Amino acid sequence: VSEVIPLPPREDRLVRCLWAHNEEHHTPSVVSASELMQAVWGTEASTYASQDLHKLVSFIREKIEIDPEKPRFLQNDRGKGYILDAFPLPEIKEE
């Protein structure tokens, strides 16, 4: 069952970055924390810490995971970054 889950702008930018990375590589792949922070906060990324990114990921997991403590879709590859494992990818409508 497909459901539209509205996301605040920062969460939306994070998911779109992960999504674009998967489309580019044609498979779920790791996106570094620094790349995600740049996608989410842009030029202000250096003023945020990795804990801020982790908190943002936690908010998204609360919305998309059946069990946010044992994520299936939005996973962490410790020390490397995050993976959005949601293949096959449905289309994301551009706004």
C-alpha positions as CSV (number, residue, x, y, z in Angstrom):
1,V,0.0,0.0,0.0
2,S,1.4,3.3,-1.0
3,E,0.9,6.4,1.2
4,V,2.0,10.0,0.8
5,I,3.8,11.1,4.0
6,P,4.3,14.8,4.2
7,L,7.8,15.8,5.4
8,P,9.0,19.2,6.6
9,P,11.5,20.8,4.3
10,R,14.7,19.5,5.9
11,E,13.5,16.0,6.1
12,D,12.3,16.3,2.5
13,R,15.7,17.4,1.3
14,L,17.4,14.5,3.1
15,V,15.1,11.9,1.6
16,R,15.5,13.5,-1.9
17,C,19.3,13.4,-1.6
18,L,19.2,9.7,-0.7
19,W,16.7,9.0,-3.4
20,A,18.8,10.8,-6.1
21,H,21.9,8.9,-5.0
22,N,20.0,5.6,-5.4
23,E,18.7,6.6,-8.8
24,E,22.2,7.6,-9.9
25,H,23.7,4.3,-8.8
26,H,20.6,2.2,-9.7
27,T,20.8,0.5,-6.3
28,P,20.6,1.5,-2.6
29,S,23.9,3.0,-1.8
30,V,25.6,4.9,1.1
31,V,25.5,8.6,1.1
32,S,28.0,10.2,3.4
33,A,26.9,12.2,6.4
34,S,28.7,15.3,5.1
35,E,26.9,15.0,1.7
36,L,23.6,14.7,3.5
37,M,24.3,17.7,5.7
38,Q,25.2,19.8,2.7
39,A,22.0,18.7,1.0
40,V,19.9,19.5,4.1
41,W,21.6,22.7,5.4
42,G,23.5,24.0,2.4
43,T,26.0,26.7,3.1
44,E,25.2,26.5,6.8
45,A,26.1,22.8,7.0
46,S,29.3,23.4,8.9
47,T,27.3,25.0,11.8
48,Y,25.5,21.7,12.4
49,A,26.8,18.5,14.1
50,S,26.4,14.9,13.1
51,Q,23.9,14.6,16.1
52,D,21.6,17.1,14.2
53,L,21.7,14.8,11.2
54,H,21.0,11.8,13.4
55,K,18.0,13.5,15.0
56,L,16.6,14.4,11.6
57,V,17.0,10.7,10.5
58,S,15.2,9.7,13.7
59,F,12.3,12.0,12.8
60,I,12.0,10.4,9.4
61,R,12.2,6.9,10.8
62,E,9.3,7.6,13.1
63,K,7.2,8.4,10.0
64,I,8.3,5.6,7.6
65,E,9.5,2.6,9.7
66,I,7.3,-0.1,11.3
67,D,9.9,-0.3,14.1
68,P,12.1,2.8,14.1
69,E,14.5,1.1,16.5
70,K,15.1,-1.6,13.9
71,P,15.0,0.4,10.7
72,R,14.4,-1.5,7.4
73,F,14.3,1.4,4.9
74,L,16.5,4.2,6.3
75,Q,19.7,2.5,7.6
76,N,23.0,3.7,9.0
77,D,26.3,2.3,7.8
78,R,28.3,3.3,10.8
79,G,31.2,5.6,10.0
80,K,30.1,5.9,6.4
81,G,26.7,7.4,6.1
82,Y,23.1,6.5,5.5
83,I,21.3,4.2,3.0
84,L,17.7,4.5,1.8
85,D,16.8,0.9,0.9
86,A,13.5,1.4,-0.9
87,F,13.8,-0.4,-4.2
88,P,12.2,-0.5,-6.6
89,L,12.0,3.3,-6.5
90,P,8.6,4.9,-7.2
91,E,8.6,8.2,-8.9
92,I,9.0,11.4,-6.8
93,K,6.9,14.2,-8.1
94,E,8.9,17.4,-8.5
95,E,7.2,20.5,-6.9
